[in-house]
Amino acid sequence: MLHLQSESTKRWLNQVDQHLDEVLIDHAHCERKAASTAMSLMNSYTENRELCVEMTRIIEEELEHYHMVMEVLDEREISFCRLPSGHYGRELNALTRPQEPNRAVDRLLIASLIEARSCERFKLLAQHIKERDPKLAEFYASLFESEARHHTTYVQLAEHFAARDEVMQRLDQLSAAETEIIAKGSPLARMHS
């Protein structure tokens, strides 16, 4: 369903255990960046009415999630701040082909894979902390459905720019690259480290 070719490892859960505050701050940044990505896609393909409608929905949901994470930070008295970015998004976005319509396909599929990885990690995180932090676990479990829906929406919208078989072939290629990128890990505790 999520088109991921790998599962997150214990390494990431160890980072979560050691730096949960930092992962929560990064999560807020991820939600803001997801809204920004959707807005950028809307601006780039403004003539595609269906894409614009779907991006509007995603922007609203991502900003809602941003505010929800900010509430979690406030409840835990965690100060929100800038964080150095990890390599994950930068390396994924570097795979975008420069010419249209391939560029549109890649931008949408990369967004779909980021949503898929977030979805997978939210579920894993919810299970991992369920016993010691049931409220936070419930929060992460509640995000699963919308992240999965965003993933599916981005894949479907890519089919506005290329045939389904071409989109699925490219999704497989990008998913394989995503697996290599996520496997590198990062010393920074991030949602996608």
Secondary structure, 3 states (H helix, E strand, C coil): CCCCCCCCCHHHHHHHHHCHHHHHHHHHHHHHHHHHHHHHHHHHCCCCHHHHHHHHHHHHHHHHHHHHHHHHHHHCCCCCCCCCCCCHHHHHHCCCCCCCCHHHHHHHHHHHHHHHHHHHHHHHHHHHHCCCCHHHHHHHHHHHHHHHHHHHHHHHHHCCCCCHHHHHHHHHHHHHHHHHHHHHCCCCCCCCC
